[in-house]
């Protein structure tokens, strides 16, 4: 709905205000008058009308007035299955305009398309919430000042925006995989749409493969609201069709010459789905991924794989060299390594620090359980 209104109004803030007003009116009217036959069409039309009224009241510039002459779509043209994916893809490519810094492109799209709160986006980027809020404001202002068009760019310009678009899809998926399944589904749908739009881009297929193989374990990842580690998951609850589809997408990426970071991550995900897991090979792949990305989070994953391969001491040394003090996974991983090394007091302190930083209820329960077991 916001994507529709952004495309019509050309302004993020007006679109969000119009959407909020439309939902407020619906909350008041629908319980009395009943839900309309096409709720989305009703909401979008109401939002458009409220925005038009606001523009008229404010007596804005002549080009704003001309927007009022755009014919409204018929209700039968506003079908979710055909309109929404295209509009959201347009919005992704709009936000991922090269005139913006890469982190601003990704952050703005996560806020507008993914519906993530500013604090959630800040955690994904490992920066303070206030810093991320300022980045979002600056990005919106720059789009408005520059008059960046709300449309998918011509085919020859798509590759210039691909890195940011892929990062957006992956971060939306990661947020959804933590428990918000609708976001994970949306990211996969976006990945499929990108694969259709850019069928010869190997990293597009690699990202789709990564998301599908990882998502296949979703149902087995939680039990009674708590997290189940990969080694303890009931594999009969894995979606084998999704794993097969993901591996087919990975094969497609490799056939196209894919050797990028998403191809590496998809290969890692595929190895994690095997039984038994080849931990030395996983350590090697994580090390290569860390070398290419320079990411301390990837190094943390490398350390976890190194511990599973049998060298907890070396893994701990690697973890202790990472600058991720505000990242609860660092402390949770460190606690597990200290536990394996029979350093219980230090493990307890690390678990307690992780609990201070964690935001997910499911992960909080898991950490509390591990801490109780330590006692």
N, C-alpha and C positions, 0 to 999 in steps of 0.2 A: 504493500500500500504506500509506504514512504517512497519507494522507487517510482511508482506511478506519479505521485505528487511532485517529486523532485523533477522528473522529466517535464511536467506541465509548467511548474512555477520557476524552475531554474534556480532554486534557492533552498539550501538545506534547512535553515531555521524556519522559514515559512512552511515548508513541507511537514516538518515535525509538529509545528504548532497546529496546522490544519488537521493532521492525523489525530492529535490529542483531543481537539475539539469534537471531531467526528465520533470518536469512541465515547466521549462524555455524553454527547447527545443520545447515542445508541443505548448507553447504560440507563438513561432516564426514560426513553421512549419504548424500547423493545419489550420490557416487562409488561407494559400496558397494552401496546398495540400488536405485539407479536413480532417474531423475527421475520424480516423480509425474505422473499424467495431466493434472492441473490445477495447475501450479506455483504460480500466484498464490493459489489457494484454500488450498493447503497452507501457504504462507508466512503468509498473513493469519491462518489458524486457529492456527498455531503461535505467532505473535506475540501473538494474543489470549490464548492459554493461558499463555504466559510472563508476560504482564502480570497475569493473574488470580492466578497463583501469587505474584507479587511483592506484589500488593495484600493477599492473604491473609496473607502473612508479616508485612507491616508493620502489619496489623490497623488499617486506616484507618477513617474515619468510616462511619457506617451507610449514607449515600447511595452511598459507593463500593462497599460490599458489595452493594447492590441492583443495581449495574451488572452483577454476575456473573449475574443472572437473565435478562439480555437473551438471547433465543435466537440461536444462531449461524446465519448464512445458509447455505442449502444450496449445494453447489459449483456447481450449474447456475445459481444466481442471481448468481454472481460473475464474470460475463462482462466482459472488458475493454472491449468495444465499447459496453456500455450503462451499466455501473456507474462506471467510472473518470472519464469526462467530467463526470458529475453530481457526484461526490464532490469532484473538483478544483474545480469551479465553486463548490460550497459552501464549500470551504476558502478560495478567493479572497475571497468575500464576507465570510467570518468575519474574515479578517485585515484586510480593508479596512473595519473598523468605525469609524464617526465618533468613537468615544470615544478613538481613537488619533490622534496627529498624522499628517498625510498622509505625511511621509517615513517614519515608522515603519510605517504601513500597507503601503507599497510594499516597504520593506526586508524586513519579516517575511514577506510573501508570496513574495518572490523567494527567500528562504532556505528556506522550507518547501515551496512548490510547485515553484519553478524549480530547486531543487537547487543553487543558486549558493553558492559559498563566501563567507564573510564578506569576504575580501579583494576578491573580484570585485564584490560589492555596493558596497563602499566606493569602488572605482574608478568605478563607475557614478554614484555621488553626488559624486565628487571630494572625498572626506573621508578622513582617516586610518583605517586598519583598526580601531584601538583605539576610536575614536569610534563607528564603526558597530557594533562588538561590544556596546558599552554600550547603544546604542539598541535592539538586538535583545533584550537581556536585559530592559530596562525594558518593552518592548512585550509580551513573553510574560508577565511578572509582572502587568501591568495586565489582560490578558485573563483570567488565572487569578483575580485578585482580584475583578474585576467580573462574573465568571460569564457572559461573552459567549457566546451560544448558537452552536452550530456548524450553521448552516443558512442557506440563501438567504433574505434578508428578504422581507417582503411586497412586492408590485409597487410600491406607492406609496413605498417606501423605497429602491428600487434606484437612482434618480437621485442620491441623497445619496452613494452610494459609487462612482458611475461613474468619476469622475476618477481615483481611485486604481486601480481595476480596469483601466482603459485604460493607465495608466502601467505597471502590472505587466506586462501583455501585451507592451507595446512594449519594455520593458527586457529581458524574456526573449528576445524576438525579436532584439534587437540583440546580445545575448550569443551567441545561436545563429548569427547571420549572420556573426560573426567566425570561424566554423569549426566550431561545435558544432551540426551540422545538426538533431539531434534536438530541441534546444531551440527552434530556429526552427519546426520542424514543430508542436511543442506549442503555441507561441504562436499560430500560425495556426489550429490546432484550437480553441483557446480563443476566438479572434476570431470564428470561425464560430458557436460555441456562444452567444456574447454576441449576435451578430446575430439568432439565433433567439429568444433570450430577450427582447431589447429591439429589435424590428424597426423601431420608429419613432424611434430615437435616431440622428441623422445622424452623430455622431462615432464611433459604433460601426462603421458602414459605412465611414467615412473611414479609420479605423485598419486595418480589414481590407483596404481598397484599398491603403493604404500598404505593408502587409506583403506582400501578394500581388505587387504590381508590383516591389518591391525583391527579393523572394525569387526572382522569375523570372530574375534575373541570377546566381544563386548558382553554377551550374555553370561559368560563364565567368569567375568572379571569381578562381579559383585555377588555377595551372598549375605542375605539378611542385612543389607545396607552397608556391609563392610567390604573392603577390597580383598581380593584373593590374588596372591602372587602367581606369576606365570607358571612356576614349577608345581603349584598346588591346584591349578585349574582342572576342572572336569572337561576333558577334550571332547566328550560326546556332546557338549553344549556349544562347541565351535560350529560356525557356519561354513561347512566344507565347500559349498558352491561359491561362496564369496572368496574363499582362499583360492579356488581354482580360477575364478575370474581375475583375481589380483595377479596371480602368477602368469596368466595369459597376457595381461596388460604389461607386466614386467618383460616378458618375452618380446612383446611388440617394441617396447622402449629399447631393449638391447639390440634388436634387429635394425632399428633406426640409428644405431651408433651411440645410444645413450650411455654415458659414463659419468654423469653429473652427480650432484649430492643427493637428489631424490632417487636416482637409480641405486646408489649405494644404500640408502635407507630402506628402499624396497627389498633389496637383497638381504639386508639384515632382518627385516620383518619376516621374509620367507624362511630364513634359517631358524628363526625363533619358533616357527610353526612346525618344525621337524622334531621328531622324537627318535633317538636322543638328539639334543642340540650339540652342534659342533662349536664348543666354546673357544678353542684356539682360533678357529676361523673367524668367529664373531669379534674376538679381540683385535684381530688384524684389520677387519673391516671398520670397526669403530676408530682405530688408530688412523686409518687413511681418511675417514670422514672428518676427524678432528684436525688432521693436517690441512685439509682443504678449506674448512670453515673457520678454523681458529676459535671454535666455540668451547668455552669451559663446560657447558652443559653436555656436549658430546664427550668431552674428557671424563665427565662424571659417569656417563654410560659405559665408557671404556673401562673405567675402574670396576664397575659392577660386574662386567663380563670377565675381567681379569680375576676377580674373586671367585666367580663360578668356575673358572678354569683351574682354581686350586691355589692361587697366590694372594691370600687376603692381606698379607703384610705389604706387598708391592702395591696393591690396590689402595691401601690406606695412605701410603706415601704419596700416591698420585692425587688422592682426594685432598690431602692436607696442603697441597700446593695450589689449590684452586681458589680464586677470589670470588666466592659466591655466598658471602656471609648472610645475605637476606633471602636465600633460596632454601626452602625447607627440605627439598630433596637432598641437598648436600649433607645436612645434619642427619637426616634419616638414613642415608647410605653410610655415613661415617659411623653412626650408632650400630648398624648391622655388622660392619667390619670389626669394630671394637668388641662387639659381642662374640664374634667368631674367634677373636684372639684372646678371649677370656679376660678382657679388661672391663669388667662389669660396671665399676664406678664411672668411668669415662663414658661408657655406652649410655648409662642412665642420663648423664648430663646432656649428651648429644640428642637423645630422644626428647628430653624436656625442651631443648632449644628448638627442635623441629616442631613441637606442639605449639610453641609461641608464635610460629610463623605460618602454620598451615591454615588454609581457608576452607577446604572441602571437608564436609562432615564425615564422609566415608573414609577419607584419609586420616582424619583426626581419630576415628574409632580404631582404625588399624594401628596407628602409632600408640594409642593408649593400651591396646591389647599387647603389643610387643613390649611395652614398658612393664606391664603387669607380669608378663612371662619372665622378664628379667629378674623381677623380685622373687 
